[in-house]
Each structure stands twice: as structure tokens, then as C-alpha cells.
Amino acid sequence: MSIPSSSTIGSTVLGYPRIGPDRELKRATESYWAGRTDASALHDVAAGLRRDTWTGLRDAGLGSVPGNTFSFYDHVGDTALAVGAVPERFAGVADPLERLFAMARGRTGAPACEMTKWFDTNYHYLVPEVGPDTRLAPGSRKALDEFREALRCGITTRPVLVGPVTFLLLSKPADGAPEGFRPLHLLGPLVEVYRDLLAELAEAGAEWVQLDEPAFAADRTPEEVAALRRAYDRLASATRRPKILVASYFGELGPALPALAATAVEGLALDLVAGAADLDSLDPVVPGLDRKVVLAGVVDGRNVWRTDLDRALATAQRLVGVAGRVEVSTSCSLLHVPYDLAAETALPGDVVDMLAFARQKVAEVVLLGRALHEGPDAVAADLDAARAVRERVAATARRDERVRSRLDALGPDHYRRGPGDVRAKVQREALGLPVVPTTTIGSFPQTAQIRRDRAAHRSGTIDTGTYTERMRQEIARVVRLQEDIGLDVLVHGEPERNDMVQYFAENLDGFATTDHGWVQSYGSRCVRPPILHSDVSRPRPITVEWARFAQSLSDALVKGMLTGPVTILAWSFVRDDQPLGDTARQVGLALRDEVLDLEAAGIRIIQVDEPALRELLPLRERDRPAYLDWAVDAFRLAVGAVTDATQIHTHLCYSEFGEVVGAIDGLDADVTTVEAARSRMEVLADLGPGVPRGLGPGVYDVHSPEVPGTDELVDQLGAALRHIGPDRLWANPDCGLKTRGEAETVAALTNLVAAARRVRDSATTG
């Protein structure tokens, strides 16, 4: 069945970055939080960013422009507001913007909502909380307001919402929900709310709406697939609604594909980069697909590599004759890539040849759309130019035979240390730490002056000697501050580091870094993922002199601080021309050299952070064992050469730890610190005996400006003691302190030390 072109979407993207090309939203939001500007100024900045996005995408030639992809903090939180799924503790906050910020950051007496990773990305979303008493109803009118706002710009957008089934599958039972309650029990009333929202959008003039259901790129039960079918049968039966495009991404739909194809929704968007296996399910033909517009997601929305246009076109053409009509799209939202490669004037030319950022990916989508519908001859010159670039990239030297030879020479003994119980005994005697020792995760607040000094050094305004002295002064101040607070294990504060991954990428061969390649991680937090394009090695020590200097200032122990190989990969754009595990081992080998140099410099505690261990876990169960094998190997390679007396720490945050508990144990770290504050220690039930060594559950949330009281922290540590013994318990915040102010940091850490001493006294006298 052929669908008339007038009824289709045209080439499109599933979403677009929203922070602004120069992080305008970040600056405006943080200025508002600090009280320097008012809500009107913040809304003005947001309106300008939305307008520029809509008009830019229209002018680039897309057939349909996505709307409602903007957020002041998080699109899942926005959806919760839109459907009335707001925790009771925030019910008194009337203004939708303030309510979103309260859910994200907390306020006195109302802890922030839990945050976790958006599937296998480095984006964090606010976890909705629902229970049997949650009264779902249309709430925030953001989607409708932004649709009308775009109309005033002369653009009919395609509003994008998190789909109802994914929303509930990502939700958690609210406190007090009865045992056995599952958020999916609310699907019936939630679908009715969506019907109301769709009716309003249709009345306003929306022709299409996009409902995202990425939860079905993961393994799902037959019950959940049936719920998906039920939900979209009901939504499609509405008499007043726009056409519905159901989008899934980050993997294949699998059994959900025929379920959705059997409904009366008008369109499906398939991720044919991460989910190319869906193409194999089209033979025999999936019933119902011939009545639908199918978006072939052949341009990678997750990575920055230039698209192989010939291959992408061939993939899209496989759907022709199977779907009612085929259009080209990105594999997922472009939220996960930077704005514009043209802004990067300092990248080497051979690296630029490899890359495409959001703006360039939009151009690729438009070009492929023309090639699909008008024929390749219509864009022959562009395709020829792209082939020439691919040939240049193929000729670029990306191998380092010295690195490959070192890895080939490694044996099993290079990946393991001595028995954990032996190490623990040696470390107790060597380190002399008290019961329930206190520490932080690594970074301390970074002042505007520190950032100015780093920028001045990078630009050459101050020389290396001046810069080094200023960083040393800051390290000395932070060490004294920690001594005054009474922490047991100190850190140097990391003033020299712009980002925990970028800093290492700047000091390792095989990486390139950008000047403007910002990507949102959560809220106003933005990162510049490095570009890992070639074999990796460490040309010289990176952190050793900073750590040595800090240790020379104090009789207390100072931790060396490194970022682990899995996290470096997860938070970079990683080459796709070899298996990810091979690249991970190269990074692990480079870090091994750094770990050994730290130990030789007298650093007796070394923390190798792996907050992204869960993040990279494949969404399908069948793919997980291979990933966990190489992830654990890369970490153990990095730390496997130190003596028993050197204590290895690792840190993980904002993850469902139960899914990787075996791997956490496999890392074989002496101490593991985890985020536990927002979940109020719930994650410890997942970890349980799976972490037989030291454990530091984060006892307060560093992403909230609220200062926890001593009694609250004692309660948190007490909850942790119900899972682990005092001889294994550490007291620490749940993440680094880089984004916090100094006054609140000092107050919170002072209370942390007091709480740990109370628990310590109780444990030793009880």
C-alpha cells in the first residue's frame, strides 16, 4: 500500500540539542538559580533558543521539524509535569518551572527526585515516582504552548513526548506504595491523559505527534509488549488526534515491531544503526508495515562519525516496498552530539574529515532523503565528494604498533592482584585508618578564578610556571581546608581538571578535544566529550606531580585520582573501526602506567572512577556477558600491578547497580563508593554481599544545594550499617563537589565528619 507524499513526514530528525551552541541555556539557568536574573530573562533566552532551532531545521530542508524537544532541565521531568505525575512533596510548588527545578534539585524538606542514566547514554533523567494514589491528569501545557509558539514563527512542528509505556517503565513506585504495585498498573489512566493531550494538539493544528518508546530497545516481557499494543490501539482509536509516529531507538524493537505494526498508528521510526537487526525481521514482511510511514534511522544520532552515505542509502532502500512509505531520519535524537563542526577551527584536518556534528547530520539526512526519493543521480556530486572524504579517512594512520605489541604480550597475571582478604589485612596495618573513615569523591568546588586561570593558560596569557604556582596554591588551600574539617583521607581537589574525562584525553595520544563540542549531561551540566580516533597511549605522567605535591603538604593520606577506562570510553566519542573492548584495553594499559607511577611517588590510595560501568551495559541480555568481560578486564589491567599495600578505590554513580553487581565484584577494588543518597540507600539491597570489600555509600546528594544535617547523615549511615559491617563502611558524599559552592560544601562535610564520628563511637563501644 503506497502512502501519498502529502500524508508523510519527509526527511527529519528525532530531536535536537537544546543547551544552545555556546551553552546559553546553562548560563541563563545558573544565573537564575543564583538570583542574578529573574524568570523573565530565563524565559527570553529559552524562547530565542527554541526559535533558532525551529527556523534552522526548517531552513536546512527537513520535511518535518520536531517540537517540544526543549527543556529547562529534563524531558522526562517535563513529561511527569504534563501528566500530573508529581510527587506529593512538590505539590505546593505552583509554578511549573519552579516545580521542575524543585524536583531536580530538591528543597528544604523535599529531597530531589532520583536521577539515573537515560538507557546506555551519559544523559541523566529524573526518575518519575508514581503509586496507586497518583492522580494522573493533564498538567503542564508546555507541549501545546511550544507548538503554538512555533506556529507564530511560521512553523508547524511535530511535538515530541515520551511515550506512555516507556514513561511508566522508567518510573519507580512512590514511597508508601503497597508491595506488588508496579507503575505499569497505571497505564490505563495514563493513556487517557495522552488522548486528552493529543486532542488538544490536534485542535491547535498539529499534523503529527512523535511518541518515543525507547524502552522497547531493551528486553521486555510478553506482558509489557502486550501493554504497548494495548496502549497504541487505544491512542490510535481516538477520533480527534494528530497522526502518531512511534519512535524507538538505541537498539532493535524485536517483538515490539510487529506489535506496533499491527496498530493503527501512522508511522514508526526505527534505529537502523544500533538496531539494524530489525531489518532481518522484515522477511517475511511484518503485517501492517505496508500501511505506515517508516523512518529509516540511518544517520547515527549517538556518535560524531561522518555517515557512510552509500551504506546508509542502501539500508534505507531495503525498506522500500515493505513499508507504505520510507523517509530518512537520524537513529535517535541529536541531543547526544554537539551543535556544529564548523565552530571547531583548531581540530586537525584529518580528524575533521571523520566527523559530523548535529548540523552536519541534518544535512546528511536531507541529502539521503533526496537520494532515496529522487534517485542517487540527483545528488551525484555530493555523494562523490563524500566518497573522496571516506578515502582520505581510510588512508589516515590510526594504528600504534608499540601499543598493540604491549597488549599482545600480556598474560592472565597482568589482570589480577592477590587475594582480597590478604590485601585488606596488609592495608589495615599499612594505612592505619579508623573505623568508618571519611573522604570525598575527588573534586572540590571550582571557583571562577580557577576557571579563568585554566583558560588563560590554554590561551597563552599566562605561562606554565605561573599557572602551576596558582594551581599549587589552590591545592594547598584545599588540603588545609580538609584538615580543618577533619577528613581522614584527603584529595587534592582537582583544580587543574576541566572535566574528569577531557582532562585525561588532553594528555593521552589517540584523542582530539573540541573547543565548542558541548553536550548536555543533566540539567545545566554540560560536557565536551573527547574524540577517540586512533590507538591510545600515555606519552608522559599526567597526575603524578599534582598528587605528590598534595601528599607532601599533609600527614594524612591523599588519594590519587584517575578516571577509569570504561568511563573514558563512555564519555567520549569512540572510534567505530575496531571492537570497543580492544580500545578499552588500550586505555587500561595507558592508565596502568599512571597507576604505577603514582604508587612509586608514594601515593598509597588510588581511586580509579568507573561511574559509567552500568551506563555502557548493553540493553539486551544476550550482549551483556561479552561487555562485562572486557570492561572488567580493562579496569583490572589498569590496577593489576600495584602491591597489596596500595589501596584501590573505585566510584560508581546514578545507576541500577543490581544489574552489574557481578562486574562490580569483578573489578576487585578494595573500596567501592556508590551514589546512594537520592535512592535513600535502596541501592545497597542490590549490592548486598556482592561487594565483599570496603563500601562507601554516598550519604548526601551533591546535586542539591541543601546542606544535610548531622542527624540526617547519622540516619543514612545507620541504614548502610544494616547492609554492611562498620569495618567495611566508609562515609562520603555521593559524587564529586566540583559544581557546589564552598560554603555549603564546608558545612556539609563538617556534618559528615561529625556523623561518622558518632557512628564510629557507637560501633566501637557497642
N, C-alpha and C positions, 0 to 999 in steps of 0.2 A: 504494500500500500504506500503510494507516494504522498508526501505531505507538501502542500503548496508552500512556496518560499515565503509567501506573505504571512503564514502561520508560524514561522520558525523564529529562532533567536538570532541566528547569524553567529559569526565567529565572536568569541567572548573570552573573558577571564572569570574565574570563580570568586575573585576578591582581589584587593589591592592594599599596599601598605597604607597606614593611617597616621603615622607619627610626624609626617612632614619630611621633605627632603633634607632639611637641616635640623631635625628634631624640634620643630617649632611647638608641637603639642607638649612635649616633655617640659620645655622651658615655661610654657604658659601654665601648665598644670602645677608644677612645683612652685611657681611664683604665687599662684592662687593658694596653695596649701600653706605657704609661708606668710600669707596675709599681705603680700606686697601689691597684689592686684585683686580686683573683685570678679564676681562671676560673669559680669557683662563682658569684661575683657577676655576671659577664657572662652566664652561662647563665640566671641568675634573671631578669635584665632581658629577655632574649630570650624566655623562656617566657611572661612576662607580656604581651609584645607579640603573640606568636602567639595566646594565649588571647583577648585583647581583639579581635583581628582576626576570629577564627573566630566568636566569640559575636556580635560586632557585625554581621557579614554575615548570620548566621542570623536575628538579631532584626529585621534590615531587611526580611526576607521573601524572600530569594533561595531558589530551589528547590534549588540546589547550591552548596556553599561550596568554593572552591579551597584546596588544601593544598600544602605543600612550596613555597610561594612566598616563604618567609622565607629569608634568607641572612645570614651574618655578613660576607660580602664580595661574592660574585657567584654567580649561579645557574649560569653556565657552568662556573666553577671547581668548584662543588658537583657538577655532573654528571660532570666529569672524575674526581673522587674516587669517585663512585658506581660508575663502570665500570672503575676501575683505570688510567685514562689519566694517570698521574702521571709527570712527568719523572724520570729516574733520579737527578738531583742532589738530589731531595727524598725519595728512598726511605727515608732513615734517620730521617725525622721520623715518629714512630709515631702521635702524637695527631692525629686528623683536623682539629681546629680549628687546631692549630699548623701542620699541613701546608698547609691552605688559606692561612693568613697568610704562610707562607714562600713559597708560590707567588706570592702577591700582592705581597709587599714585599721578597722576597729575603732572603738571609742570607749570612754570610761564605763565599765560595767557591761560592755558588749564586745566580746572578743571578735576579731575579724573572722570571716569565713576561711575555711581551709583552702589552700592553693595546691594544685598539682599540675603535672605536665599534660599538655594537650597531645594525647596519643604519644607518638615517638618523636616529638619535636621539642625544642627548647622554649616554646611558648608555654606560659603558665596560665591556667584558668581558675576562676573562683568556683569551688565545688558547691552546687546548689544543695540545700537542705530541705527535705520535704518529709511530711508524715501524714498519717490518716486524717489529721485535723487541718491540714493545709487547704485553705480555701482558694482554689485556683480561679482566676477571673482576669479579664483584660485589665492591665495596669498601665505601665508607661506607654505612651503613644509615640515613642521615638521613631519606629519604623515608618509610621504614617506621616509624621512631621517631616522626616527627611525626604520621603517620597515627594511630598508637596513642595518642599524647598527646592528639590531638583527640577520639578516642573517649572518653577519660577525662573530657573536658569535655561529653560527650553529643552530639558532632557527628561525623557520618560525612563526612569531606571527600573531595574529588576530587583526588588527588595530581597535581601538575603537574611534568613533566620536559621538558627539551629533547629533542626527537625525535632518533633516532639518525642520520638522514641530515643534518639541519641541524648536529648536533654535529660530524660529520666534515667537512662543507663549510666550517665555521668554523675547523677545525683547520689547523695548519701541519705540514709534515714536520719531525720532530725532527732535531737536529744529527746528521750522520753517515748520514742516510737516503740510500739509493742514488738516483742520478739516475733519474727516471721514476717514483719512488714517489709515489702520491697517497693522502692519508688515506682516501679513499673505498674503497680496496682492502681496508680493514678492516671493511667493512660487514657481511659475513657473521658473523664472530665477535662484533661489537658487537651485532647483533640477537639473538644467542643470550644475551648478557648481559641485554638488555632482557627477553627471555622469562622469565629467572630472576627478575628484579626484579618483573615483573608477576605471576608466580605467587605470590611472597611476599606482595604486596599483596592479591591475591585471597584468600589464606588468612587474612589478617588482617581481612578483611571489606570491602575496598574494592569498591564497586559500579561506579565509573567511574574511569578514569585519563585525564589530558589530556597528550598528547604534542605539543609545539609544533614546527612545521616552517616558521618564517617565511622560511627561505632560499628558499622557492619563490615568494615575492613578488617575487623578482628574476629576471632572465633565467637560464634553466637549459637545459643541453643535453638532447637526447633521451636520452642515456645516463644523466644524472642523474635525469630524470623516471622512466626505467625502473627505476633503483635504488630510487626512492621506492616505486613499485608493488611491487617485489620485497620490500622490507623489510616493508611492511604486509600483504602476502599472508602472509608468514611469521609475523608477530606475531599476526595475526588467526586463524591456524590453531591456535594453542595451545589446549589443552583446559582449562587452568587459567589464567584471566586475568580481570580486570575488563573491562567494556565499554570500548572505546577511542574517545576523542574526539581527532581530529587537528585541531589549530588552526593556522591560518596568519594572518598579519596584516602590516600595513604596505603592503599592495597586493593586487592580484588574484592568484589562483592560476594563472589561464591554463591551459596544458596540464596542469598538475598536478591540476586539479579533476577531469576525467574519469578520470585515473589512480587517484586516491584513491576516487572514487565506485565504481569497479569492484572495489575490495577489499571484504572482509567486515567492516571496522571499522564500528562502530555510529553514529558521529557525526562531523560536520565542523563546524568553526567558521570562518565567512567574515567578513573585514573588509569591510563594505559601506559604509565611509566612504572609506578610501583605495583600496579595491578594488571599487568599485561596478561596474566593467566585468564582473565575474564574473556579474552578473545577466543581461547580454546573451548570455552563453554558455548560458543555460538554455532557449533557444529555437533549435533543438529541445531537448527535455528530455535532460539528461545521464543515460545509463543507470546505474542503481544508486542514484541520489539518492532515489528514492521508497522505498527501504528504510532510510533513515538519518534520524536526528535532525540537523537543520541549525540551528546557532546563527547567527542573523542579527545580525551585529555592527554595530548601527545607532547606538550611543551612542559617541561619539569618546573613545577612551582616551588619545589623544595631546595633546589640547588642552583648554582650560578653558571653551570657549563652551557656553552652555546649549543643549541639544538642541532642534531644531525637532521637537516630538513628532508633529505631523501628518505631516510628511515622513518621519520615521523609521518611523512605523507603516505608511505606505503602502509603504515599501521592504520591510519585513518581510512584508507581505501578499502581495507578488509571489512569495514562495517557497511560499505555501500552495497545495497541490495539486501542487506539483513535488517537494517533499521529503516524506518519510514523516511528519515532524512538525517544526514550526518553533518555536524558542524564541528569546527575545531575549537579547542579551548586549552587552557592550562590544566595540569593534572590536579591542582588544588589552588587555593588562594595564593596570591603573590605576597601575602602578609609575611612570608618567611624569607624573603630576599630583599636586598637593598633597592633603592629607587632607580638610580640611573648610572650606568657605567661611564657616561660621558663626563661625569664630575670627577673621575679618577684620572688626574693628569700625571701622576707620579708612578703608576704601575708600569713595569717593563712591557714592551710591545708584545713579546712572545706570550706573556701571561694574559694581556688584554685579548689576544686572539682566541683564547679559550673561553671567554666569559660572555654572559648576557645577564643583566640585572632586570628589574621589573619592566622598565620602559622598553628595553630591547626585546624582552619576552612578548610583550604586547605586539611589537612589530612582527615577531616571528609568527604569532597566532594569525595576524591579519594576512601575512604573506601565504601561510599554509592554507588558510581559508580560500584565498583566490586560486591557489594551485588546485585545490580539491574541486572547486565548482566551475572554474573557467578552463582548467587544464594546465599542466606544467609549462606549456609554451607561453602562456600569458605572463609568466614571471621568470622566464628562462634566464635572463641576465642576473637576476637576484640569486637564483639557485646556483648559477655558475660561480658567482662571487663567493657564495657560502662554501662551495666545494674547494675553492682555492684557499680559503682560510683553513679549512679542515686539513688540507695537505700541509700547510705550514705548521700547524699544531702537531701533526703526526711526525714531522721531522725534528721537533724540539727534543733536546736531550733531557730526559726526566729520570734517568737511572744513575745510581751511585754504586758502582760495583764493590767498593770497600764496605759499604753498609750491608749489602747483600751477602758478601763473604763472611762478615762477622756473624750474621744471623744463621747462616748455614752451618757454622762451626759450633753452635750452641748445643748442649745436651740437656737431658732432664734435670740434672743437678743445678743448672743455672736458673731454674724456675721454682726452687723451693728452699726454705730455711729449715732450721732444726725444729724439733717438737715444740708446740706452743707452751706446754706446762714447764718445760725446761727454760724456755725464754722468759716466762713470767717470773720464775724464781730468781734468775740472774738479774732481771730488770728491777725487781723489788729491792734487791741488795745494792745494785749499782746506782739507782736513781733516788732512793730514799724518800719517796713521795708519801704523803699522809693518806688515810682512807678518804674517799670522796674528794679527790684533788680537783681543783678549779682551773679552768683555762678558757680561752676563746677559740673561735674557729680560724682566725687568722688576720683578717684585715681590721683596721681601726678607721674611724671617721676621717675622710679626706677633705681637708679644708680647701677653700677657693685658692689660697696661696700655693698649696701643694700642686694643684692642677695648673696654675699659672707657671710655676717653676718647670713642670714637665713640658708644657707647651713651649716655653722659652728655650729649653734645652733642645727640643726637637727642631725648632726653627733656627737654632744657632745664635739666639740672642744672648744666652749665657753659655760659657764654656763648660766642659765636663768637670773640671776641678771645682768650679763654683756650684754646679748642680749637685755634685757628690757631697759637698760640705753641707748644703742645705738639707739634703735627704738625711744625712747623718744627724744633723741637729734635730730633725723631726723624730728619727728613730730613738735618739737618746731621750727625748721628751716623753715618748710613748712608753718606753721601758720604765722610766721613773714613775709615770702615772700608774702603771700596772703594779709596781712595787708598793706604791702608796695605797692602792686599793686592796692589796693583799692576795693577788692571784698566785697560784702555786707554779703554774707553767706559763711562761710569757711568750709573746710573739713580737716580731719587730714592727708590725703594723702595716707593712707593705706600701709605704708612701710612694715608692718608685714604680708601682704597678698601675697601669691604666685599667687593666682587666685581667682576670685570672687565666684566660686562655691567650688573649692577644699578646700579653707580655712575653709569654714563652715563644709564641710564634715569631715574634720580632727577633728572638735570639736563637732560633733554630734554622738550619738550612732546609730548603724544600717548601717554605711558606712565603706567601706575599701578604701584606696587610694593606688595608684601604684607608683613605682619609675621610670618606663620607659614606661608607658602606654600612650604615646603621640599620639594625633590625630590632623590633620590639621583643623583649623577653617577657615582661609583665608590666602593667601599669605604665609608669613613666620610666621604667628601667629599659635601657637600650644597650645593645652590644654591637660591636663590629666584628663579625666572625672572620677569622683569617681564612686565607685561601691556600689549602694544602695541595700543591700541584705536582710535586716531584718527591723523590726519595728524601727521607728526613735524617738529619744528623745534628749533633751538637758541636759547633766549632770551638767553643770555649765555655768555661763555667758561667752560670747565669746568676744564681742566687747566693753563691758561697760567701763572697766578701760581705754582703749585707748581713747575712746570718752570723758570720764570725764577729763582725763589729758589734752586733747587738749582744751576743753572748759575752763579749769582753766587758760589757757595762754592768753585769749583774752576776751575783752568786746563784740566783735562781736559774732553773733550766729554761732555755729558749728553744722553741721548736723551729726547725727548718720547714719551709712551706713550699710545696710543689703542687702542680695540677697534674692529675693522672692521665694516662694515655687514652682511656676511653672518653673522658670528658674533653680532652683536647680535640679528639675526632668529632664528638657530638656537637661541639660548639664552633666547629669550623666548617667550611665548605670543602669537602674531601674529594680528591681525585676519584674518578669512576672507571679508571682503566686497569685496575687490579683489585683483587679481593680486599675488603675492608680489614680483615684480620691481618693480612700482610702489612698493611700500612700501620695498624695498631702496634704490631711488634717492632716496627722501625722506631716509632715514638717511644715505646717502652725501653728500647735499647739506648736511645739518647738520654732518657731520664735516669737510667741505671748509672750512667757516667756521672750525672749530677748528684745522685744519692751517695755514691761512694766518695765523691769529693766533699760533700757535707760531713759525712762521718769522719773523714780524715781531718777535717777542720775542727773537730771536737764537738759537733752538734750531736747530742745523744738522743734526741727525739725528732723524728722527721715525719711530717704529715704529708701524705700524697692523696689529694682530694679526688674523689670519684662521684660527685653529685649526679652525674649523668648515667650511672650504671643502669638504672631502671629505664631511663629515657630511651636508650637505643634498643631495648628489648623488642624483638620482632613481635608484631601484633598477632601473628599466627603461631600456635603452639609448635607446629612442626618445624619452624625455623629457629626456635629458641636454643636448643642444645648446642648447635654449632656456634651461635653468637656467644653464649656464655663461656664456651671453651676458650675462644680466642680472647675474650675480654678479661677473663681471669688470668690467662697466660701472660697477656701484655702487662698487667699490674704486677704479677709475681716476678716477671723478668725485671721490671724496674727496681724492685726492692729486694730481690733474692740473694744479693751478695753481701749484705751487711751482717755484722756479728750478732750474736744472741743478745748482747747488752744494749744494742741500739733499738729503741722502741719505735715501731712503725705505727702511725695513726692513719686512718682514712676518714673521710667525711662524705655523707650522702644526705640529700635533702629533697623535700617535696615529691615523694614517690610512694607507690604502693610497694612497700618493702617485702611483703609476703611473697610476691611473685619472683623475687630474686634472692630469697634468703639463703638458698644453697650457694649461690655465687658469692654473696657477702661473706659467708663462712670460707669459701674457697679462696678469697683474697688473702686470707691468713694474716690479716693485720692484727697487731697487738691490742689496739684500741680502735673502735669504730664509733664515730659521733654521727648522730642522725637528727633530722628535723622531727620533733615530736610535740611542739607546743600547740600548734593550731589544731591538731587532732587530739589534744589533751591526753597524750600518752597512749592513744589507741594503737599506734603502730607497734608498740612493744609486744603486744599479744602476737603479732605476726612474726616478730623476730624470735622471741622466747629463747629456747636453748640453742637456736641456730647461730648465735654469736657467743661462743663459749669463753671468749676473752674479755677485755675491758670494753665497756659501753658507755657512751656519753649521750644520753637523750637530751636534745635541746629543750631547756625548761622555760625559755621565753622567746617570743616571736620578734625577731629583729626587723620585720617589715611593718610593724606597727609603732607609732610614736609613743604609745602608752608605756609607762615605766612600771614593771611588775613589783608588787610589794614583797617583803621578805616572807610573810606568811604564805602568800600565793606560791612562791618558789619552794618553800618547805613542803607544801602540799604536792607540788609537781614531783619533787624528789622522792617524797614518800610513795607516790603512785609508782614511780620507777622501781623502788625497792621491793614492790610486790612482784616484780618480774625478775629482778637480778639481785645478787647479794651486794653488800656495801664494799666488799673487797674488789668488786669489778666496776663499781659505779663512778662515773666522772660527772662533774657539774659544769655545764657550759651553755651559752646561747645556742639557738638552732642554726645559725648561719653567720657569715661574716658581717662586720659592723660598718663597712665602707659607706653605706648610704645613710647612716644615722648621724644625729648631731652629737657633739661631745658631751653636753650637759646631761642629756638623757642616757648616754652610754655609761658615763661615770656613775650615775645614780643606779642604773640597772645592775651594773657589775658589782657595785658596793653591796647591793641587796643580795646578789647571787653569792658572794663570798660569805655574807652573814648567814644565809640559809644553809650553805654547805657546812659551815662550822656547827650549826645546830644539829643537822642530820648526823654529822661526824661524831659529835659528842654523844648523841643518842645511841648511835651504832656501837661505839666503843665502850659505853657504860652499861648498855642494855644486854 
